[in-house]
């Protein structure tokens, strides 16, 4: 039976910035419209965190029963390493997704019921990433899904549920979050190119190859930082978001140097920190602005 520490590691806490940062950024975008509502922001945070933990456990389960994680260079996978049964991990995934669904339902009822449809799409996307008979994560569409769900949907959804409208500031912020969230997955899949190729998991990184995947990662970081300059058109305070640049440079260093395997694991951490710092600083800037 897996220990508590192993269950926590299986939830992949390094990915939590992908859930927290978009909600923080979206709340800042709502504040820009003078519409921030703290308790709705908290509900959005519960939705985001529950969904990302749920998708991580769902991926652990689906990849584990397929044998994709039998040989792995990354963090612990519960099913693949045989420390937890598939049924237990599946149950954890369902519980997490259910918590997100309940919080999302409450948020939709307090703002606009049509958001329930968006919530259903998010849960379906979480499961079908590696679950089902033809998972889209095995076809190279994972980064697109992350950009949409943890960028556009998370930020604009958070802004809308609080301010009841969205604007170009929210959209620019959502694109930044989408780029950085996708960059985390790009780094993860770059590390796993050899094992994914052997197991038949055709990720975008496998399709592009090592060199072009590295260029994609750098490009996503560059777009995020460039959009920080665009946001300064709303308020010069947004230039403070460039404080995250040193973290982005640190995240990019192993990728640029051609490192692979476990040496790429810190890239996930540093990219996540880049997201989180950028979101906090820019949210504060938009509130002040």
MIDOSE-1310 file (N, C-alpha, C; in nm, 2 decimals, decimal comma, always signed):
residues 289
xxxx	+0,09/-0,12/+0,00/+0,00/+0,00/+0,00/+0,09/+0,12/+0,00; +0,05/+0,22/-0,08/+0,13/+0,34/-0,09/+0,12/+0,42/+0,03; +0,23/+0,49/+0,07/+0,24/+0,58/+0,19/+0,17/+0,71/+0,15; +0,15/+0,79/+0,25/+0,09/+0,92/+0,23/+0,19/+1,01/+0,14
xxxx	+0,32/+1,00/+0,17/+0,41/+1,07/+0,09/+0,41/+1,03/-0,05; +0,39/+0,90/-0,08/+0,38/+0,85/-0,22/+0,25/+0,90/-0,29; +0,14/+0,90/-0,21/+0,02/+0,96/-0,27/+0,04/+1,10/-0,31; +0,10/+1,18/-0,22/+0,13/+1,32/-0,25/+0,22/+1,34/-0,37
xxxx	+0,32/+1,25/-0,38/+0,41/+1,26/-0,50/+0,33/+1,22/-0,62; +0,24/+1,12/-0,61/+0,16/+1,08/-0,72/+0,07/+1,18/-0,77; +0,03/+1,28/-0,68/-0,06/+1,39/-0,72/+0,02/+1,49/-0,80; +0,15/+1,48/-0,80/+0,25/+1,56/-0,88/+0,23/+1,71/-0,84
xxxx	+0,28/+1,74/-0,71/+0,26/+1,88/-0,66/+0,34/+1,98/-0,75; +0,44/+1,94/-0,82/+0,51/+2,04/-0,91/+0,42/+2,10/-1,01; +0,30/+2,03/-1,04/+0,21/+2,09/-1,14/+0,11/+2,18/-1,08; +0,10/+2,19/-0,95/+0,00/+2,28/-0,89/+0,00/+2,42/-0,94
xxxx	+0,12/+2,48/-0,97/+0,12/+2,62/-1,02/+0,04/+2,63/-1,15; +0,03/+2,52/-1,23/-0,06/+2,52/-1,35/-0,20/+2,55/-1,31; -0,24/+2,51/-1,19/-0,38/+2,53/-1,15/-0,40/+2,66/-1,07; -0,30/+2,70/-0,99/-0,31/+2,82/-0,90/-0,29/+2,94/-0,98
xxxx	-0,19/+2,95/-1,06/-0,15/+3,07/-1,13/-0,26/+3,12/-1,22; -0,33/+3,04/-1,31/-0,43/+3,10/-1,39/-0,55/+3,16/-1,31; -0,58/+3,10/-1,20/-0,69/+3,16/-1,11/-0,65/+3,29/-1,05; -0,52/+3,30/-1,01/-0,47/+3,43/-0,96/-0,47/+3,53/-1,07
xxxx	-0,42/+3,49/-1,19/-0,42/+3,59/-1,30/-0,56/+3,63/-1,34; -0,65/+3,53/-1,34/-0,79/+3,56/-1,38/-0,86/+3,66/-1,28; -0,82/+3,64/-1,15/-0,88/+3,73/-1,05/-0,82/+3,87/-1,07; -0,69/+3,88/-1,10/-0,64/+4,01/-1,13/-0,70/+4,07/-1,25
xxxx	-0,74/+3,99/-1,35/-0,81/+4,05/-1,47/-0,95/+4,09/-1,43; -1,01/+4,02/-1,34/-1,14/+4,06/-1,29/-1,13/+4,19/-1,21; -1,02/+4,21/-1,13/-1,00/+4,33/-1,06/-0,98/+4,45/-1,15; -0,92/+4,42/-1,27/-0,90/+4,53/-1,37/-1,03/+4,58/-1,41
xxxx	-1,13/+4,50/-1,41/-1,27/+4,54/-1,45/-1,35/+4,58/-1,33; -1,28/+4,60/-1,22/-1,35/+4,63/-1,09/-1,46/+4,53/-1,05; -1,43/+4,40/-1,08/-1,53/+4,30/-1,06/-1,48/+4,18/-0,97; -1,37/+4,19/-0,91/-1,31/+4,08/-0,83/-1,40/+4,05/-0,71
xxxx	-1,43/+3,92/-0,70/-1,52/+3,87/-0,58/-1,44/+3,76/-0,52; -1,39/+3,78/-0,40/-1,29/+3,69/-0,34/-1,34/+3,54/-0,33; -1,47/+3,53/-0,29/-1,52/+3,39/-0,26/-1,54/+3,31/-0,39; -1,57/+3,39/-0,50/-1,58/+3,32/-0,63/-1,44/+3,28/-0,68
xxxx	-1,34/+3,36/-0,64/-1,20/+3,32/-0,68/-1,16/+3,20/-0,60; -1,20/+3,19/-0,48/-1,17/+3,07/-0,40/-1,24/+2,94/-0,46; -1,36/+2,96/-0,50/-1,43/+2,84/-0,57/-1,36/+2,80/-0,69; -1,32/+2,90/-0,77/-1,24/+2,87/-0,90/-1,11/+2,80/-0,87
xxxx	-1,05/+2,84/-0,76/-0,92/+2,78/-0,72/-0,95/+2,63/-0,68; -1,05/+2,60/-0,61/-1,09/+2,47/-0,57/-1,11/+2,38/-0,70; -1,18/+2,44/-0,79/-1,21/+2,37/-0,92/-1,07/+2,34/-0,99; -0,99/+2,44/-1,00/-0,86/+2,42/-1,07/-0,77/+2,32/-1,01
xxxx	-0,76/+2,33/-0,87/-0,67/+2,24/-0,80/-0,72/+2,09/-0,81; -0,85/+2,08/-0,79/-0,91/+1,95/-0,79/-0,90/+1,88/-0,93; -0,92/+1,96/-1,03/-0,91/+1,91/-1,17/-0,77/+1,86/-1,20; -0,67/+1,94/-1,16/-0,53/+1,91/-1,20/-0,48/+1,78/-1,12
xxxx	-0,53/+1,77/-0,99/-0,49/+1,65/-0,92/-0,57/+1,53/-0,98; -0,69/+1,55/-1,01/-0,77/+1,45/-1,08/-0,71/+1,40/-1,21; -0,67/+1,49/-1,29/-0,61/+1,45/-1,42/-0,47/+1,38/-1,40; -0,40/+1,42/-1,29/-0,27/+1,36/-1,27/-0,29/+1,21/-1,22
xxxx	-0,39/+1,19/-1,13/-0,42/+1,05/-1,09/-0,48/+0,97/-1,21; -0,56/+1,04/-1,29/-0,62/+0,97/-1,41/-0,51/+0,93/-1,51; -0,41/+1,02/-1,53/-0,30/+0,98/-1,62/-0,22/+0,87/-1,56; -0,20/+0,87/-1,43/-0,12/+0,77/-1,36/-0,19/+0,63/-1,38
xxxx	-0,33/+0,63/-1,36/-0,40/+0,51/-1,38/-0,40/+0,46/-1,53; -0,43/+0,55/-1,62/-0,44/+0,51/-1,76/-0,31/+0,47/-1,82; -0,20/+0,55/-1,79/-0,07/+0,51/-1,84/-0,02/+0,38/-1,77; -0,05/+0,37/-1,64/-0,01/+0,25/-1,57/-0,07/+0,12/-1,62
xxxx	-0,20/+0,12/-1,65/-0,26/-0,01/-1,70/-0,22/-0,04/-1,84; -0,17/+0,07/-1,92/-0,12/+0,04/-2,05/+0,02/+0,00/-2,05; +0,09/+0,02/-1,94/+0,23/-0,02/-1,93/+0,33/+0,09/-1,98; +0,27/+0,21/-2,00/+0,35/+0,32/-2,05/+0,45/+0,36/-1,95
xxxx	+0,42/+0,35/-1,82/+0,51/+0,40/-1,71/+0,60/+0,29/-1,66; +0,61/+0,17/-1,72/+0,69/+0,06/-1,67/+0,84/+0,10/-1,66; +0,88/+0,18/-1,76/+1,02/+0,24/-1,76/+1,00/+0,39/-1,76; +1,05/+0,46/-1,66/+1,02/+0,60/-1,65/+1,13/+0,68/-1,59
xxxx	+1,16/+0,80/-1,65/+1,27/+0,88/-1,59/+1,22/+0,99/-1,50; +1,09/+1,01/-1,50/+1,03/+1,12/-1,42/+0,99/+1,08/-1,28; +0,91/+1,17/-1,22/+0,87/+1,14/-1,08/+0,79/+1,01/-1,07; +0,77/+0,97/-0,94/+0,70/+0,84/-0,91/+0,56/+0,84/-0,98
xxxx	+0,52/+0,73/-1,04/+0,39/+0,69/-1,08/+0,34/+0,58/-1,00; +0,22/+0,59/-0,94/+0,18/+0,49/-0,84/+0,15/+0,36/-0,90; +0,08/+0,35/-1,01/+0,04/+0,23/-1,08/+0,16/+0,17/-1,14; +0,24/+0,25/-1,22/+0,35/+0,20/-1,29/+0,46/+0,14/-1,20
xxxx	+0,48/+0,20/-1,08/+0,58/+0,15/-0,99/+0,52/+0,04/-0,89; +0,39/+0,00/-0,91/+0,33/-0,10/-0,83/+0,32/-0,07/-0,68; +0,32/+0,06/-0,65/+0,30/+0,09/-0,50/+0,16/+0,11/-0,47; +0,07/+0,12/-0,57/-0,08/+0,13/-0,54/-0,15/+0,06/-0,65
xxxx	-0,27/+0,01/-0,62/-0,34/-0,07/-0,72/-0,41/+0,03/-0,82; -0,43/-0,02/-0,94/-0,51/+0,07/-1,03/-0,64/+0,11/-0,98; -0,71/+0,03/-0,91/-0,84/+0,06/-0,86/-0,83/+0,18/-0,76; -0,73/+0,17/-0,67/-0,72/+0,28/-0,57/-0,68/+0,41/-0,64
xxxx	-0,60/+0,41/-0,74/-0,56/+0,54/-0,81/-0,68/+0,59/-0,89; -0,76/+0,50/-0,95/-0,88/+0,54/-1,03/-0,98/+0,61/-0,93; -0,99/+0,55/-0,81/-1,08/+0,60/-0,71/-1,04/+0,74/-0,67; -0,91/+0,76/-0,65/-0,85/+0,89/-0,62/-0,88/+1,00/-0,73
xxxx	-0,87/+0,95/-0,85/-0,90/+1,04/-0,96/-1,04/+1,08/-0,97; -1,13/+0,99/-0,95/-1,28/+1,01/-0,95/-1,31/+1,11/-0,84; -1,26/+1,08/-0,72/-1,29/+1,17/-0,60/-1,25/+1,32/-0,63; -1,13/+1,33/-0,69/-1,07/+1,46/-0,71/-1,16/+1,53/-0,82
xxxx	-1,19/+1,46/-0,93/-1,27/+1,52/-1,03/-1,41/+1,56/-0,98; -1,46/+1,47/-0,89/-1,60/+1,50/-0,84/-1,60/+1,63/-0,75; -1,49/+1,65/-0,67/-1,48/+1,77/-0,59/-1,48/+1,89/-0,69; -1,40/+1,88/-0,79/-1,39/+1,99/-0,89/-1,53/+2,02/-0,95
xxxx	-1,60/+1,91/-0,98/-1,73/+1,92/-1,04/-1,83/+1,99/-0,95; -1,83/+1,96/-0,82/-1,92/+2,02/-0,73/-1,89/+2,17/-0,71; -1,76/+2,20/-0,70/-1,73/+2,34/-0,68/-1,76/+2,42/-0,81; -1,73/+2,35/-0,93/-1,76/+2,42/-1,05/-1,91/+2,44/-1,07
xxxx	-2,00/+2,35/-1,03/-2,14/+2,36/-1,04/-2,19/+2,48/-0,95; -2,14/+2,49/-0,83/-2,17/+2,60/-0,75/-2,13/+2,74/-0,81; -2,01/+2,74/-0,87/-1,96/+2,86/-0,93/-2,05/+2,90/-1,05; -2,09/+2,80/-1,13/-2,18/+2,83/-1,25/-2,31/+2,88/-1,21
xxxx	-2,37/+2,82/-1,10/-2,50/+2,86/-1,06/-2,50/+3,01/-1,00; -2,39/+3,05/-0,95/-2,38/+3,18/-0,89/-2,34/+3,28/-1,00; -2,30/+3,24/-1,12/-2,26/+3,33/-1,23/-2,35/+3,31/-1,35; -2,33/+3,20/-1,42/-2,41/+3,17/-1,54/-2,42/+3,02/-1,56
xxxx	-2,54/+2,97/-1,57/-2,55/+2,82/-1,58/-2,49/+2,76/-1,70; -2,47/+2,84/-1,81/-2,41/+2,78/-1,93/-2,27/+2,73/-1,91; -2,21/+2,78/-1,80/-2,07/+2,74/-1,77/-2,07/+2,59/-1,73; -2,18/+2,53/-1,69/-2,18/+2,39/-1,66/-2,13/+2,31/-1,78
xxxx	-2,17/+2,35/-1,90/-2,12/+2,29/-2,02/-1,97/+2,29/-2,03; -1,91/+2,41/-2,00/-1,77/+2,42/-2,00/-1,70/+2,33/-1,90; -1,77/+2,32/-1,78/-1,72/+2,23/-1,68/-1,72/+2,08/-1,72; -1,82/+2,04/-1,79/-1,83/+1,90/-1,84/-1,72/+1,88/-1,94
xxxx	-1,70/+1,98/-2,03/-1,59/+1,97/-2,13/-1,45/+1,95/-2,06; -1,43/+2,03/-1,95/-1,31/+2,02/-1,88/-1,28/+1,88/-1,82; -1,39/+1,83/-1,76/-1,38/+1,69/-1,70/-1,35/+1,59/-1,80; -1,42/+1,60/-1,91/-1,40/+1,51/-2,02/-1,26/+1,52/-2,08
xxxx	-1,21/+1,64/-2,09/-1,07/+1,66/-2,14/-0,97/+1,60/-2,04; -1,00/+1,61/-1,91/-0,91/+1,56/-1,81/-0,90/+1,41/-1,82; -1,01/+1,34/-1,84/-1,01/+1,19/-1,85/-0,96/+1,14/-1,98; -1,00/+1,21/-2,09/-0,96/+1,16/-2,23/-0,82/+1,19/-2,27
xxxx	-0,75/+1,27/-2,18/-0,61/+1,30/-2,22/-0,53/+1,17/-2,23; -0,54/+1,08/-2,14/-0,47/+0,95/-2,15/-0,57/+0,83/-2,13; -0,70/+0,86/-2,10/-0,80/+0,76/-2,08/-0,88/+0,73/-2,21; -0,96/+0,62/-2,21/-1,04/+0,59/-2,32/-0,96/+0,51/-2,42
xxxx	-1,03/+0,47/-2,53/-0,97/+0,38/-2,63/-0,88/+0,46/-2,73; -0,89/+0,59/-2,74/-0,81/+0,67/-2,83/-0,77/+0,80/-2,76; -0,69/+0,80/-2,66/-0,65/+0,92/-2,58/-0,58/+1,02/-2,67; -0,62/+1,15/-2,66/-0,56/+1,25/-2,74/-0,42/+1,29/-2,70
xxxx	-0,39/+1,26/-2,58/-0,25/+1,28/-2,53/-0,15/+1,19/-2,60; -0,20/+1,08/-2,66/-0,11/+0,98/-2,73/-0,11/+1,02/-2,88; -0,18/+1,12/-2,92/-0,18/+1,17/-3,06/-0,11/+1,30/-3,08; -0,05/+1,36/-2,97/+0,02/+1,48/-2,99/-0,06/+1,61/-2,96
xxxx	-0,18/+1,59/-2,90/-0,27/+1,71/-2,88/-0,27/+1,76/-2,73; -0,18/+1,70/-2,65/-0,18/+1,74/-2,51/-0,16/+1,88/-2,48; -0,06/+1,94/-2,56/-0,02/+2,08/-2,53/-0,13/+2,17/-2,57; -0,20/+2,14/-2,68/-0,32/+2,22/-2,72/-0,42/+2,22/-2,61
xxxx	-0,45/+2,10/-2,56/-0,55/+2,09/-2,45/-0,51/+2,17/-2,33; -0,39/+2,16/-2,29/-0,34/+2,24/-2,17/-0,35/+2,39/-2,20; -0,32/+2,43/-2,32/-0,33/+2,57/-2,35/-0,47/+2,62/-2,34; -0,57/+2,54/-2,39/-0,71/+2,58/-2,38/-0,76/+2,57/-2,24
xxxx	-0,74/+2,46/-2,17/-0,80/+2,44/-2,04/-0,73/+2,51/-1,93; -0,60/+2,51/-1,92/-0,53/+2,58/-1,81/-0,48/+2,72/-1,85; -0,52/+2,76/-1,97/-0,49/+2,90/-2,02/-0,62/+2,97/-2,04; -0,68/+2,95/-2,15/-0,80/+3,03/-2,19/-0,91/+3,01/-2,10
xxxx	-0,95/+2,88/-2,08/-1,07/+2,85/-1,99/-1,04/+2,89/-1,85; -0,93/+2,86/-1,79/-0,91/+2,89/-1,65/-0,90/+3,04/-1,62; -0,83/+3,11/-1,71/-0,82/+3,26/-1,68/-0,95/+3,33/-1,71; -1,00/+3,31/-1,84/-1,12/+3,38/-1,88/-1,24/+3,34/-1,80
xxxx	-1,24/+3,21/-1,76/-1,35/+3,16/-1,68/-1,35/+3,22/-1,54; -1,23/+3,24/-1,48/-1,22/+3,30/-1,35/-1,26/+3,45/-1,36; -1,21/+3,52/-1,47/-1,25/+3,66/-1,49/-1,40/+3,67/-1,51; -1,46/+3,59/-1,59/-1,60/+3,60/-1,62/-1,69/+3,57/-1,49
xxxx	-1,65/+3,46/-1,42/-1,74/+3,43/-1,31/-1,74/+3,54/-1,20; -1,64/+3,62/-1,20/-1,63/+3,73/-1,10/-1,68/+3,86/-1,16; -1,63/+3,90/-1,28/-1,67/+4,03/-1,34/-1,79/+4,02/-1,43; -1,83/+3,90/-1,47/-1,94/+3,87/-1,56/-1,92/+3,92/-1,70
xxxx	-1,79/+3,94/-1,73/-1,75/+3,98/-1,87/-1,60/+3,96/-1,88; -1,55/+3,95/-2,00/-1,41/+3,94/-2,03/-1,36/+4,05/-2,12; -1,23/+4,08/-2,13/-1,18/+4,18/-2,21/-1,04/+4,14/-2,27; -0,98/+4,23/-2,34/-0,85/+4,19/-2,41/-0,74/+4,17/-2,30
xxxx	-0,75/+4,24/-2,19/-0,65/+4,22/-2,08/-0,66/+4,07/-2,03; -0,78/+4,03/-2,01/-0,80/+3,89/-1,97/-0,75/+3,79/-2,07; -0,78/+3,82/-2,20/-0,73/+3,73/-2,31/-0,58/+3,72/-2,32; -0,51/+3,84/-2,31/-0,37/+3,84/-2,31/-0,31/+3,76/-2,19
xxxx	-0,37/+3,78/-2,08/-0,33/+3,71/-1,96/-0,35/+3,56/-1,97; -0,46/+3,52/-2,03/-0,49/+3,38/-2,06/-0,39/+3,32/-2,15; -0,35/+3,39/-2,25/-0,25/+3,34/-2,35/-0,12/+3,32/-2,28; -0,08/+3,41/-2,19/+0,05/+3,39/-2,12/+0,04/+3,27/-2,03
xxxx	-0,07/+3,25/-1,96/-0,08/+3,13/-1,88/-0,09/+3,00/-1,96; -0,15/+3,01/-2,08/-0,16/+2,90/-2,17/-0,02/+2,86/-2,22; +0,06/+2,96/-2,26/+0,19/+2,93/-2,30/+0,28/+2,87/-2,20; +0,27/+2,92/-2,08/+0,36/+2,87/-1,97/+0,31/+2,73/-1,92
xxxx	+0,18/+2,71/-1,92/+0,13/+2,58/-1,88/+0,17/+2,47/-1,99; +0,16/+2,51/-2,12/+0,20/+2,42/-2,22/+0,35/+2,39/-2,22; +0,43/+2,49/-2,18/+0,57/+2,48/-2,17/+0,61/+2,37/-2,06; +0,53/+2,36/-1,95/+0,55/+2,26/-1,85/+0,54/+2,12/-1,91
xxxx	+0,43/+2,10/-1,99/+0,40/+1,97/-2,05/+0,51/+1,94/-2,16; +0,55/+2,05/-2,24/+0,65/+2,03/-2,34/+0,78/+1,98/-2,27; +0,82/+2,04/-2,16/+0,94/+1,99/-2,09/+0,93/+1,85/-2,04; +0,81/+1,82/-1,99/+0,78/+1,68/-1,94/+0,79/+1,58/-2,05
xxxx	+0,73/+1,61/-2,17/+0,73/+1,52/-2,28/+0,87/+1,52/-2,35; +0,95/+1,62/-2,34/+1,08/+1,62/-2,39/+1,17/+1,52/-2,32; +1,15/+1,52/-2,19/+1,22/+1,43/-2,10/+1,19/+1,28/-2,14; +1,06/+1,26/-2,17/+1,01/+1,13/-2,19/+1,01/+1,08/-2,34
xxxx	+1,08/+1,15/-2,43/+1,08/+1,11/-2,57/+1,13/+0,97/-2,59; +1,24/+0,93/-2,53/+1,28/+0,79/-2,55/+1,18/+0,68/-2,50; +1,13/+0,70/-2,38/+1,04/+0,60/-2,32/+0,90/+0,60/-2,39; +0,86/+0,72/-2,43/+0,73/+0,73/-2,49/+0,74/+0,67/-2,63
xxxx	+0,85/+0,69/-2,70/+0,87/+0,63/-2,83/+0,86/+0,48/-2,83; +0,93/+0,42/-2,73/+0,93/+0,28/-2,71/+0,79/+0,22/-2,68; +0,71/+0,30/-2,60/+0,58/+0,25/-2,56/+0,47/+0,28/-2,66; +0,50/+0,36/-2,76/+0,40/+0,39/-2,86/+0,32/+0,51/-2,82
xxxx	+0,36/+0,59/-2,73/+0,29/+0,71/-2,69/+0,34/+0,83/-2,78; +0,26/+0,86/-2,88/+0,31/+0,96/-2,98/+0,27/+1,10/-2,93; +0,35/+1,16/-2,84/+0,33/+1,30/-2,80/+0,37/+1,40/-2,90; +0,35/+1,52/-2,88/+0,39/+1,63/-2,97/+0,55/+1,63/-2,97
xxxx	+0,61/+1,60/-2,86/+0,75/+1,60/-2,85/+0,81/+1,48/-2,94; +0,74/+1,37/-2,94/+0,79/+1,26/-3,02/+0,77/+1,29/-3,17; +0,66/+1,36/-3,20/+0,64/+1,40/-3,34/+0,74/+1,50/-3,39; +0,77/+1,60/-3,30/+0,87/+1,71/-3,34/+1,01/+1,66/-3,34
xxxx	+1,04/+1,57/-3,25/+1,18/+1,54/-3,23/+1,25/+1,63/-3,12; +1,36/+1,59/-3,07/+1,43/+1,65/-2,96/+1,46/+1,80/-2,99; +1,52/+1,83/-3,10/+1,57/+1,97/-3,13/+1,45/+2,07/-3,14; +1,35/+2,03/-3,22/+1,24/+2,12/-3,24/+1,15/+2,13/-3,12
xxxx	+1,15/+2,03/-3,03/+1,08/+2,04/-2,91/+1,14/+2,14/-2,81; +1,27/+2,14/-2,82/+1,35/+2,24/-2,73/+1,32/+2,38/-2,78; +1,32/+2,40/-2,92/+1,29/+2,53/-2,97/+1,14/+2,57/-2,94; +1,05/+2,48/-2,94/+0,91/+2,51/-2,90/+0,91/+2,56/-2,75
xxxx	+0,98/+2,49/-2,67/+0,98/+2,53/-2,52/+1,03/+2,68/-2,51; +1,14/+2,71/-2,57/+1,19/+2,84/-2,57/+1,10/+2,95/-2,63; +1,03/+2,91/-2,74/+0,94/+3,00/-2,80/+0,82/+3,03/-2,71; +0,77/+2,93/-2,64/+0,65/+2,95/-2,55/+0,69/+3,05/-2,44
xxxx	+0,81/+3,04/-2,38/+0,85/+3,13/-2,28/+0,87/+3,27/-2,34; +0,92/+3,28/-2,46/+0,94/+3,41/-2,52/+0,81/+3,48/-2,55; +0,71/+3,41/-2,60/+0,57/+3,47/-2,62/+0,52/+3,52/-2,49; +0,53/+3,44/-2,38/+0,48/+3,48/-2,25/+0,54/+3,62/-2,21
xxxx	+0,67/+3,63/-2,22/+0,74/+3,75/-2,18/+0,70/+3,87/-2,27; +0,69/+3,84/-2,40/+0,65/+3,95/-2,49/+0,52/+4,00/-2,46; +0,42/+3,92/-2,43/+0,29/+3,96/-2,40/+0,28/+4,05/-2,27; +0,39/+4,03/-2,18/+0,40/+4,12/-2,07/+0,41/+4,26/-2,11
xxxx	+0,49/+4,28/-2,22/+0,50/+4,42/-2,27/+0,37/+4,47/-2,33; +0,30/+4,38/-2,39/+0,17/+4,42/-2,45/+0,07/+4,46/-2,33; +0,07/+4,39/-2,22/-0,01/+4,42/-2,11/+0,02/+4,56/-2,05; +0,14/+4,61/-2,07/+0,18/+4,74/-2,02/+0,10/+4,85/-2,09
xxxx	+0,03/+4,82/-2,20/-0,05/+4,92/-2,27/-0,18/+4,94/-2,18; -0,22/+4,84/-2,10/-0,33/+4,86/-2,01/-0,28/+4,94/-1,89; -0,17/+4,90/-1,83/-0,12/+4,98/-1,72/+0,03/+4,95/-1,71; +0,12/+5,05/-1,70/+0,26/+5,02/-1,69/+0,30/+4,94/-1,58
xxxx	+0,22/+4,92/-1,48/+0,25/+4,84/-1,36/+0,27/+4,69/-1,41; +0,21/+4,65/-1,52/+0,23/+4,51/-1,57/+0,37/+4,48/-1,60; +0,45/+4,58/-1,63/+0,59/+4,56/-1,66/+0,66/+4,49/-1,54; +0,60/+4,50/-1,42/+0,66/+4,43/-1,31/+0,66/+4,28/-1,33
xxxx	+0,58/+4,23/-1,42/+0,58/+4,09/-1,45/+0,71/+4,04/-1,50; +0,79/+4,13/-1,55/+0,92/+4,09/-1,60/+1,01/+4,04/-1,49; +0,97/+4,06/-1,37/+1,05/+4,01/-1,26/+1,06/+3,85/-1,26; +0,97/+3,79/-1,34/+0,98/+3,65/-1,35/+1,08/+3,60/-1,46
xxxx	+1,14/+3,70/-1,53/+1,23/+3,66/-1,63/+1,35/+3,57/-1,59; +1,42/+3,61/-1,47/+1,53/+3,52/-1,43/+1,48/+3,37/-1,40; +1,36/+3,35/-1,36/+1,31/+3,22/-1,34/+1,29/+3,15/-1,47; +1,24/+3,22/-1,57/+1,23/+3,17/-1,70/+1,36/+3,13/-1,76
xxxx	+1,46/+3,22/-1,74/+1,59/+3,19/-1,79/+1,65/+3,06/-1,73; +1,63/+3,05/-1,60/+1,68/+2,93/-1,53/+1,61/+2,81/-1,58; +1,48/+2,82/-1,60/+1,40/+2,70/-1,65/+1,45/+2,66/-1,79; +1,49/+2,76/-1,87/+1,53/+2,73/-2,01/+1,67/+2,68/-2,02
xxxx	+1,76/+2,70/-1,92/+1,90/+2,67/-1,93/+1,92/+2,52/-1,96; +1,86/+2,42/-1,89/+1,89/+2,28/-1,92/+1,83/+2,24/-2,06; +1,73/+2,31/-2,10/+1,67/+2,28/-2,23/+1,77/+2,33/-2,34; +1,82/+2,45/-2,32/+1,91/+2,51/-2,42/+2,05/+2,43/-2,42
xxxx	+2,09/+2,37/-2,31/+2,21/+2,30/-2,30/+2,20/+2,16/-2,35; +2,08/+2,12/-2,39/+2,07/+1,98/-2,45/+2,06/+1,87/-2,34; +2,03/+1,90/-2,22/+2,03/+1,80/-2,11/+1,90/+1,72/-2,13; +1,90/+1,60/-2,08/+1,78/+1,51/-2,09/+1,76/+1,43/-1,97
xxxx	+1,66/+1,34/-1,98/+1,63/+1,25/-1,86/+1,60/+1,32/-1,74; +1,64/+1,27/-1,62/+1,61/+1,33/-1,49/+1,66/+1,47/-1,48; +1,76/+1,51/-1,56/+1,82/+1,64/-1,55/+1,72/+1,75/-1,60; +1,61/+1,71/-1,66/+1,51/+1,80/-1,71/+1,40/+1,82/-1,60
xxxx	+1,40/+1,74/-1,50/+1,29/+1,75/-1,40/+1,29/+1,89/-1,33; +1,40/+1,96/-1,30/+1,39/+2,09/-1,25/+1,33/+2,20/-1,34; +1,33/+2,17/-1,47/+1,27/+2,26/-1,57/+1,12/+2,27/-1,54; +1,05/+2,16/-1,50/+0,91/+2,17/-1,46/+0,89/+2,26/-1,34
xxxx	+0,97/+2,24/-1,24/+0,96/+2,32/-1,12/+0,98/+2,47/-1,15; +1,09/+2,50/-1,23/+1,12/+2,64/-1,26/+1,02/+2,71/-1,35; +0,96/+2,63/-1,44/+0,86/+2,69/-1,53/+0,73/+2,71/-1,45; +0,70/+2,62/-1,36/+0,58/+2,64/-1,27/+0,60/+2,77/-1,18
xxxx	+0,72/+2,78/-1,13/+0,75/+2,90/-1,05/+0,74/+3,03/-1,13; +0,79/+3,02/-1,26/+0,77/+3,14/-1,35/+0,63/+3,18/-1,36; +0,54/+3,08/-1,38/+0,40/+3,10/-1,39/+0,34/+3,17/-1,27; +0,38/+3,11/-1,16/+0,32/+3,16/-1,03/+0,36/+3,30/-1,00
xxxx	+0,49/+3,33/-1,01/+0,54/+3,46/-0,98/+0,48/+3,56/-1,08; +0,48/+3,53/-1,21/+0,42/+3,62/-1,31/+0,28/+3,65/-1,27; +0,20/+3,54/-1,24/+0,06/+3,56/-1,21/+0,03/+3,65/-1,09; +0,11/+3,63/-0,99/+0,09/+3,71/-0,86/+0,12/+3,85/-0,89
xxxx	+0,24/+3,88/-0,95/+0,28/+4,01/-0,98/+0,19/+4,09/-1,07; +0,15/+4,02/-1,18/+0,06/+4,09/-1,28/-0,08/+4,11/-1,22; -0,13/+4,01/-1,14/-0,26/+4,03/-1,08/-0,25/+4,15/-0,99; -0,15/+4,17/-0,91/-0,13/+4,28/-0,83/-0,13/+4,41/-0,91
xxxx	-0,05/+4,41/-1,02/-0,04/+4,52/-1,11/-0,18/+4,56/-1,17; -0,26/+4,46/-1,21/-0,39/+4,49/-1,27/-0,48/+4,55/-1,16; -0,47/+4,50/-1,04/-0,55/+4,55/-0,93/-0,51/+4,70/-0,90; -0,38/+4,73/-0,89/-0,34/+4,86/-0,87/-0,38/+4,95/-0,99
x	-0,37/+4,90/-1,11/-0,40/+4,97/-1,23/-0,55/+5,01/-1,24
